[in-house]
Amino acid sequence: MNTRPLLKLADLNFSNRLKKVCPHLFVEVSSTPLKNPVLLHTNLDLLNRLELDPRELEKSSFTRFLNGDLGFEGLIFSSTYYSGHQFGYYVPRLGDGRAIMLGEVENRAGEHFELQLKGAGLTPFSRMGDGKAVVRSSIREYLASAHLKALNIPTTEALAIIHGSDDVYREEVEKAAIVLRVSESFLRFGHFQYYASTNQDAELKKLVDFTIENYFKDFADHSNRYVLFFQSVVKKTAKLFAAWQSVGFAHGVLNTDNMSILGLTIDYGPFGFIDEFDLDHVCNHSDHEGRYSFGNQPPIGMWNLEQLGIALKGLITEEDLKRTLDTYPQLFHVEYRRLIKDKLGLYKSLAPDEDFLKKTLNMLVSTKLDYTQFFRELSHYQTSKTLSFTATPELTEFLILYEERLSLEETSSIDRKNNMLAINPKFILRNYLAQIAIENYDNNPQILGQIFEVLSHPFLEWTEFDDWSRPAPIKYKNLSVSCSS
């Protein structure tokens, strides 16, 4: 057993493997610390995985570190070039407009974590922006990244959040915040597109080789590694999008520069969880055409992969690219069907299941039942009398079919209930929960901590917070979310 003591901040050994291989992808930057920084919350689970001593939280140096105003040996303070398709239109030069990479650390298990400040000031890629982030969007990202991890959905994470007294100008004057984001890698489709669009073929090959050697190690020495790499990215993306659809998560801005090469949820902007099962739901009020609607996410995943494939055409033949891309719809469908069947407590594979799943989703559309509440209540299902929903003809017909289908299962009702309760959350990050945390961050910050704990353990009952499991009260109806952050 390794008994090495927990680390202090000053003990962290920062490096950056990617910068050594692709130095021209990075540009050095300086942070702009917030005035009067205050630590709002820390993700203790992530702190533990980083092997940092919790006593570090009591020191002013921790807040100063989050604020980017305390130098440690090895910190790189860099931002990266990338490009990408934004709402379908290619933009050749984007880059980290408000993100500053601090470096990479490794724990005793050999896990690598990239550390990145979001909202720490101007970079060469800020364009007309100020490089800052507001409390509103920072709290939303902080909560969402922990919540999706708890829902077993691949995601970047956030270690801590601070706020300052700085005024930030968006649609209105808001206060500034910084989130310390953490990920195995922040590599995006856009990094590969950048090298391809600028004809830096040798650098692109270095980037792909680095990615395979560090994140797709199983076939690093394979003669066909580039095809296997792309196949793996397609599979990871299909599974990610299926997971989003199964829990009712809409990302909001699925530009190619917001796509992780590791199949992680990245760049939490105007995201949202559906209340009713509505494929036309648009969570970003700036998305006037509905390009990134909830129902359009799966084909957008395919479209974005096609753009990545174009960037890789110098390494992979057109035939192999097409053959690999053509697997995406089936990969998505198989995974999505599996997840929905698990949510319904159906574990056998039967021929009529496809039709039953379609009828289930059509019932949810017509009845306008709350999506999350429906599956949570169904987890407790014994007879129709155990559901609190109004017994509409559509719901009654569904329950008859459901009982018939359950009769063909071999799993006991107790095991089925336990399995379903472990995958159907009682709580999701509804917009109004984030808004409650935002409204109280300064005068009642413990509410943020309570919401964080509930969303980090969304399958528990938390009876004292029952109200948070329900749809938005009248006060918070019709909350609008935009890209401004």
N, C-alpha and C positions, 0 to 999 in steps of 0.2 A: 504494500500500500504506500502510495506517495504521500509523504507528510510535509511536503514543502509548504511553508507558511503562505498565507494569502498576500497578494501584492499591494504595495502602495503605488500611487500614481507615478511617483518618481522612479519606480522599479520597472515600469513598462518598457519593453524593448521594441521601439517602433521601426518598421521597415516598410518597403513597398516593392514586392516582387515584380509587378507589372511595369513600374517605372524603370526598372533596370533593363527590361527587355524592349519597351516601347517608350523611350524618354521623350520623344517628340509629340506624344499624345498628351503630355502634361505641360502646364504653364504655371510657374510659381505665382502665388498671390499673397496678399496680406489680409488678415482678418480685420473687421471693424467691431470691436467689443461694444456690447450694450452698456448704457448708463445704468448704474444702480442695479446690477443683476441680482435676481432672486431665484433660488432653486425652487421650482414648483413640485416636481415629482421625479422619482428614480425607479426604474424597473429593476427590482432586486433580484429577480430570477436571472435576468441577463447579466447583472453585476456579478452574480455568482458564477455564471458560465465563463465570464471574462477573468474570474479568479481575483477580483479586486476586493480588498478588505472593506466591509461596510463602514468601518470607522472613518474611512476616507470622506464619507459624506458629511461628517461633522466639521471638516476643515474648509476654510475659505478657498484653499487651493483647488478643490473640486469644482466649485462654481466658477472660479477663474479659468480653469481648464475648459469647461463647457463654453465659456465666453470667448475662448480663443485668445486670451491675453496673457497666458503664462507659457513660456517656452520650455519644452522638454527636448532633450537630445534625440535626434532622429525624426522629429516631426517634419513632414514635407510641405505642408500648407500649399497644396496645388489644386487646380481644377483641370478638367479634361475637355478636349475637343470631342464633339460628336455631331452628327447631322441627323436628319430624319424626316419622315413624312408627317406633317401636321395637318390633320383633317384632310388627308389625301394628297396634299401638295408638298413636294419635296423642298426642304430648306437645307442648303448645303453647309451652313455653319450655325450650329446651335451651341452646345457645350453647357457646362455647369454654371448656370446663371446666378444661383444663390447657394451652391454647395461647395464646400472647401474640404478636400481630403486631408486628414491629419496623418494617416498612415495605417499600418496593418500590425496587428499583434497576434501572437499564437499562445494558446493555453497548453496545459500539460498533456491534454488528449491529442494534441497536434492539430486542433481546429484553428483555422485562420479567420480573423475578424477584421474587416476594413472599417475604420472609424471616419465619419464624415459629419461636419457641422453644416446644418441647413439654416440659412438666415444670418450668416456671420459677415455679410457685407459684399461689396462689389467685387466682381471678377471680370475678366475681359469678355465674358459671354453674357453679361447682364443686359446688354443692348440698352433699351430705354428704361430698364428697371433700376432698382436701388440695391439689389442684392440682399434685402432684408426679408424676413418673414413675419407675419402678424401672429398674435396670440391665437386668434380664431383658427387659422389653418394648421398651426403647430400642434394645438391640442387635438384637433381632429386626426392628424397623422399619428400622433403619439398613442392615442387610444386605439386607432384602427389597426396599427401594425401589431400591437399586443393581442388584439381581439382575433384577427385572422390567424395568428399563430395558434391561439387557443382553439380555433375551429379546425385545426390541422390543415390549414391552407398555406403553402409555401409563401414566404414574405420576407422583406427586409424588416428590421426591427429598430427600436429606438431605446437608447439607454436612459436618457434623462431629458428634461425640458426646463429651460429657464426663461424668465421674462425680464424686461427692463422698462425704464421710464421713457424711452425714445418714442417719439411720435412717428407713425408710418402712414403715408397717405395712399389710400386705395379709393373705393367709392366714398369712403368717409375716413376721418382720422382714427387710427387704431394704434394699439401698443405693440411693440416689437417683442419677438421671442426667438430663441434658438433651440433647435432639437439636435441632439447628438444621435445620428443615425448609424446603424451597425448592420453589416451584411457580410456574408461570405465573399461576395463580389458585387460591385455596382456596375459591372459591364452590361451595356445595352446593345440592342440591335444597331442603334445609331453609331456606336463606335466602329463597327465593322463597315457600315455604310459610309462613314467619313473617309476611311482609308480607300475604299473602293471608288468613291466618287472623285477623289483627288488623285486617282491613278497611282497610289503608293502601294503597288503590288507586293513589294518585298516586305513592307511594314505590315500589310494585311496578313501575309503568311505568318509573320512573327506573332501577331496577335492571336491568330487562330491556333497556332502551335502552342502558344503559352496557355490558352484557354483549355485546350485538350489535355495538356500535360498536368495542369493543376486542378481541373474541375471535371474532366471526363477521363480519368486515369485508366479505366478498364481497357480502353483500346488505344492508349497513347502510342504503342509500338506497332499497331496494326497497319498493314500496307494500305488498307482502305479507310484509314482513320477519318478523313475529311467527310466522307459519306456517312460513316457511323456517327460522327459528331453532329451533322445536320439532322440525321434521323432522331438522335437523342433530344435535340432542341425541339423538334416538331412534337415528339411524344410528351416532353415536359410541358410544352405550351398547351397542347390539347388537354392534358390532365388538369392544368391550372384553370383553364377556362371552364372545364366541366365542373370543377369544384366551386368556382364563382357562381355558376348557374344554379347549382344544387342548393346553395344557401341563400340565393337571392341577392348577390352582391353585384353592383354595377360600378365599374371603375370610373367612367366618366370621360377620360381623355386617353384613349388607346392609340396615341401616336406611336410610330415605331421607336422614337427615342424614349418612350415610356415602357418599353418591353425589355425585360431581363433575359439575358442569354441563358440564365440558369433556371428559368421558369418560375421566378419569384414575383409576387405582387410588389410593384415598385411605384414610387411617385404618387402618393395619396393626395389627390386634388379634390375635385367636386364629386367624390364617390358617394354612394348611397346604397342602402338596403331597401328592397321593395317591401311595401306593406302588402298590397294585393298582388296576385300573380299577373303582371301586366308586361307583356313582351315589348310594348311600345314605351315603357317608362324611360324617361330621359332625366338623369340626375344633374346634368350640367346645363344651367339655363343659357349658357353661351352656345350650346350645340343646337342651333336652330333647325338644322336639317335632320336631326336624330341619327346622325351617323353612328354615334356610340350609345345607342339605346340598349336597354338590357337584352332584348332579343337579338340584337345585331352583333353582340360581342363574339359569338362563335365564328361567324364568317369573317369578322374583322381580324380575328386571330389568324385565320388562313391567309388573308390579304397581307398582313404584316410579315408572315413567314415567307410569302412570295417575294417581298422586297428584300428580306435577308438573303434569300436564295440568289437573287440578282447580284447582290454584293459578293457572293461566294462563287460566282460562275467561273472565275479563273482557277478555282481549286477543285470544282466538282463539275462533271459533265452535265449538259442540259438534260440528258436522259435520266441520269441519277437524281437530279434536282426534281424533275417532274414526278418520277416514280415515288420519291420520298414525300413530296407535297401531297400527292394523291392519297396518302395514308391518313392525312389529318382528319377528314370528316368521319371516317370509321373509328379512328382512335378516340375522337371526342365523343361520338355517339355511344360507344361501348362503355366508356368511363362514366358518362352522364347517366346512362341507363342503370349501371351498377349502383351509383350513389343514390339515385331516386328510389331504387328497389330497397336499398338498405334503410333509407328514411321511412319506407313503408313497412319494414320488417319482413320483407320477402327475400328468401335466400335460395330457393330452388329456381332453376331456369326452365321455364315452361313456354311452349309455343305461343299461347295467347297473351303472354305478358306485354308484348309491344302494344297491342291494342288496349290493354288495361291501363298502361301508363299514359297513353294519349287521353283516355277517358278521364283519368285522374286530373291531369293538367287542365283539360277542358272544363271539368267541374269547378276547379279553383278559379278559372277565368269567369265563368258565368255566375258563381255565387259571391265572388269578391271577398272571400274569406281571407283573414290575415294569414299570410303564407307561413310565417314562423310559428304562430300560435296553433295553426291547424296541425302541423306535424308534431308539435310538442304534445298537444292533447291526444293525438292519435297514438302516441307512445303509451298512453295509459288506457287505451281502448279495450273494453271488454264487450259492451253492447252499446247500441246507439244512445242509450240513456246516459252514458258516461261523458258525452260530448256536450259542451255548453252552447254550441252554435245552434241557431235557428234551423229546424228540420225542414229545409226547403226540399222540393221534389228532386232536385239535382243531387243534393247531399244524401238524401234517403236512398236514391238509386245507387249512388256510389257505395254506400255502406253495405248494401245487399251484395254487390259484386265483390266488395272487399272481404266480407265474411266468407263468401264462396272460395275466394282465392286463398284466404288464410287456412281454410280447411284442408288444403293440399300441402301445407307445410308440415314439417316434422319437428320444428323447434317448439319447445314448450312456451306457453303464454308468458311465464315469468322471465324466461331467458329472452324472449322477443322484446318484452317491455324494457328490460335492462339494456339490451343492445340499442334499442331505439332512443332511450333517454340519454345514451352516451354519444349519440350523433345528431340528435335534434335539439338544438340549443333552446333554453327558455328565454335567453336574452340575446339580442343583437344590438349593434350600434346604430340605433335609429337616430336620425338627425337631431331630434330634440334632446336626446341624452347628451350628445356632444354640446349642444347649445346650453344646456344646464351647467355643464362644466365650464364653458366659456364665460357665461354670465357671472359665475361665482369664483373665478380663479383668484381674484385679488382679495375679496372680503371673506370668502369662505372656502379656502383651497382644499379642505379635507374632502369636499364633495368630489373633486377630481380624483382623489385617491380611492374613494368608495366606488365610483363608476369604473375606474381602472380595475379594481379587484373583481367586481362583478363580471366585467367583460373578459377578464383573464381566466375566469372559471364559469363560462356561460351555461354549462350543463347542470350546475348545482341549483338547488331550489331558491336559496336566498329569500326566504319568505318575507323578511323585513323590507325587501326592495321589490315586492310584487308589482307595484305600479310601473316600474321601469320595464317590465316585460310586455306591457300593453302598447297599443298604437298611441300616437301622439295625442295629448289632450288638446282641447280647442285652442288654448293659448299658443300652441306651437304648430298648429296645422299650417300647411302650405309654406314651410320654410324653403327658401331658395338658396342654392349653392352655386357659386361660380368658380372660375379658374383663378380669380384674384387672390393672392396669398402673400 
